[in-house]
Amino acid sequence: MSALEVLQSCPTQHKLLLSTIGAFDIQDSNLIIFDLENKTPRLPHQMSFQIPLLVKNRPFYRTVIDEGASTCIMSIQCWRSLGSPTLNQSPMILKDFDSRGFHPFGILQDLPLGVEGKTVNLDVEVVDAPLDYNLLLSCSWSYAMNVIVSSIVRLIKFPHNGKIVTIDQLTYFSSDPASSESIQHVNKTTIPYKDDGVGLVKYSSLLGTFSFPPPNVSPSLQPFI
């Protein structure tokens, strides 16, 4: 039997050889690939990466992925929408970009967060403050899910049940977000932005403050902000 026949008939040897020479098998079912050749951003960079997910089996909208955050955060309104489950005292002091400290209202421990059949239990800080999102998923969620996020192509991928699950931000929204069981977008108003009076506007759906006039976002993209 030739060396090629051995490699073709012995997956273990094939994988070992590829590993030895620093290569990989693109047919590997556990391999996560993003094709970025000639790709252009599908959404403006100001727009946050949002996906709906299940929190205690209830659909949560306005959920933002932020791998730069160190802990998951939930608004106090959403905590109340869940029935005000028991909170423990949080030992953490949350820091803003200018190092100002903020003490959470409490911490929800082992909260089940599910997406596409995969559920992880994480501690989530509940804050009593005006937020432009319902739930923020931090790097702790990314690590627990083994998820890879691409904000350029607006995809996330993660392994589950022996395959790679792909979620596209532009299509992964429920066709019936108005369900009575779902947690809706916060601050949903007919006024898309607020003039701060100093040549800046706070654009809540884009989760940021921008120079006036606000970013020109196509109406077709409104469902994703």
C-alpha positions in Angstrom: 0.0 0.0 0.0 1.4 3.4 -1.0 1.9 6.3 1.5 -1.0 8.1 -0.3 -3.3 5.1 0.2 -2.4 4.9 3.8 -3.2 8.5 4.4 -6.5 8.2 2.5 -7.6 5.2 4.5 -6.3 6.2 7.9 -7.8 9.5 9.0 -5.6 9.6 12.2 -2.4 9.4 10.2 -3.7 12.0 7.7 -4.5 14.4 10.5 -1.1 13.8 12.2 0.7 14.5 8.9 -1.2 17.8 8.3 -0.4 18.8 11.9 3.2 18.0 11.5 3.6 20.2 8.4 1.5 23.0 9.9 -1.4 22.5 7.5 -5.1 21.7 8.0 -7.9 19.8 6.4 -10.5 22.2 5.0 -13.0 19.3 5.1 -12.6 19.0 8.9 -16.1 19.4 10.4 -14.7 21.2 13.4 -12.9 23.8 11.3 -14.3 27.3 11.4 -13.7 29.3 8.3 -14.5 32.9 7.3 -14.0 33.8 3.6 -12.9 37.4 3.7 -11.5 37.6 0.2 -12.9 40.7 -1.5 -15.4 41.1 1.3 -16.8 44.5 2.2 -18.5 45.3 5.6 -22.2 44.3 5.3 -23.2 47.0 7.9 -21.7 50.3 9.0 -19.1 49.8 11.7 -21.2 52.0 14.1 -23.9 49.4 14.2 -23.6 46.9 17.1 -23.5 43.2 16.6 -26.9 42.0 17.8 -28.6 38.7 17.9 -31.7 37.5 19.7 -31.3 34.6 22.2 -33.2 32.7 24.8 -32.9 33.7 28.5 -34.6 31.2 30.7 -36.5 30.0 27.6 -37.7 33.5 26.8 -36.7 35.3 23.6 -34.4 38.3 24.3 -34.0 41.0 21.7 -31.6 43.9 21.7 -28.8 41.6 22.8 -25.4 43.0 22.0 -22.2 41.0 21.6 -19.1 42.9 22.9 -16.0 40.8 23.2 -14.2 43.8 24.7 -16.4 43.7 27.8 -15.3 41.6 30.8 -18.7 40.7 32.2 -22.2 40.2 30.9 -24.7 42.9 31.8 -28.5 43.1 31.9 -30.8 46.0 32.5 -32.9 46.1 35.6 -36.0 46.4 33.5 -35.2 43.0 31.8 -34.5 41.5 35.2 -38.0 42.5 36.3 -39.5 41.2 33.1 -38.0 37.8 34.0 -40.0 37.9 37.3 -37.2 39.5 39.4 -35.4 36.2 40.1 -33.2 36.1 43.2 -30.0 38.3 43.0 -26.8 37.9 45.0 -24.6 40.8 46.0 -22.0 41.5 43.4 -18.4 41.8 44.4 -17.6 43.6 41.2 -17.1 47.3 40.5 -17.8 48.0 36.8 -15.5 50.6 35.3 -16.3 53.0 32.5 -13.9 54.1 29.8 -12.6 56.9 32.1 -12.2 54.5 35.1 -15.2 55.7 36.9 -16.6 53.0 39.1 -20.2 51.7 39.1 -21.6 49.1 41.5 -24.2 46.7 40.0 -27.6 46.3 41.5 -26.9 42.6 41.9 -25.7 39.5 40.1 -27.8 36.7 38.5 -25.8 33.5 38.9 -25.9 30.6 36.5 -28.3 32.3 34.2 -29.1 30.0 31.2 -28.4 31.7 27.8 -29.3 29.8 24.7 -28.9 30.1 21.0 -29.5 27.5 18.3 -29.9 24.7 20.8 -26.7 25.4 22.7 -27.1 26.8 26.2 -24.4 28.0 28.6 -24.9 29.2 32.2 -23.2 32.4 33.1 -23.2 35.0 35.9 -24.8 38.3 34.7 -24.6 41.6 36.4 -27.8 43.5 36.7 -27.5 47.3 36.6 -29.9 50.0 37.5 -28.9 52.5 34.8 -30.2 53.8 31.5 -28.9 51.3 28.8 -29.4 51.2 25.1 -29.6 47.4 25.2 -31.3 44.7 27.1 -28.4 42.3 27.5 -24.7 42.6 26.8 -22.8 39.4 26.0 -19.1 39.7 27.0 -16.0 37.7 26.4 -17.1 35.3 29.1 -20.1 34.3 26.8 -17.7 33.9 23.8 -15.4 31.7 25.8 -18.2 29.5 27.2 -19.8 29.1 23.7 -16.4 28.7 21.9 -17.8 31.2 19.5 -15.9 33.1 16.8 -17.4 36.5 15.9 -16.8 38.4 12.6 -18.2 41.9 12.7 -17.0 42.4 9.1 -19.3 39.8 7.6 -21.7 39.9 10.5 -21.5 36.1 11.3 -20.8 34.1 14.4 -19.8 30.5 14.3 -19.5 27.9 17.1 -19.3 24.1 17.5 -22.4 22.2 18.7 -23.3 18.5 18.5 -20.4 17.7 16.2 -21.0 20.4 13.6 -20.3 24.1 13.2 -23.4 26.4 13.6 -23.4 29.6 11.7 -25.6 32.6 12.6 -26.0 35.6 10.3 -27.0 38.8 12.0 -28.9 40.0 9.0 -31.2 37.0 8.8 -31.3 35.6 12.4 -34.3 37.5 13.6 -37.6 36.0 14.6 -40.4 36.7 12.1 -42.7 37.5 15.1 -40.7 39.6 17.5 -43.9 41.0 19.0 -44.6 37.8 20.8 -45.9 38.4 24.3 -43.2 36.1 25.7 -40.3 38.0 24.1 -38.3 40.8 25.7 -38.4 43.7 23.2 -36.1 46.4 22.2 -35.6 49.1 24.8 -36.2 52.8 24.1 -38.1 51.9 20.9 -39.4 55.3 19.9 -40.3 57.2 16.7 -37.4 59.6 17.4 -34.2 57.8 16.2 -31.8 60.2 17.9 -31.5 63.0 20.5 -29.7 66.2 20.0 -27.2 66.8 22.9 -27.0 70.5 22.1 -23.3 70.6 21.5 -23.1 69.5 17.9 -23.5 65.8 18.9 -26.4 63.5 18.8 -27.0 60.4 20.8 -28.2 57.7 18.4 -29.6 55.0 20.7 -30.1 52.3 18.1 -26.4 52.6 17.1 -25.3 52.6 20.7 -23.2 55.7 20.4 -22.8 59.5 20.1 -21.9 61.0 16.8 -21.3 64.3 15.2 -24.4 66.0 13.8 -25.9 65.0 11.4 -26.3 61.4 12.5 -25.0 58.5 10.4 -27.1 57.9 7.3 -28.5 54.5 7.8 -30.7 53.0 5.1 -34.3 52.2 6.1 -33.7 48.7 5.0 -31.1 48.2 7.8 -33.4 49.5 10.6 -34.4 46.0 11.7 -30.8 45.2 12.5 -30.1 48.2 14.7 
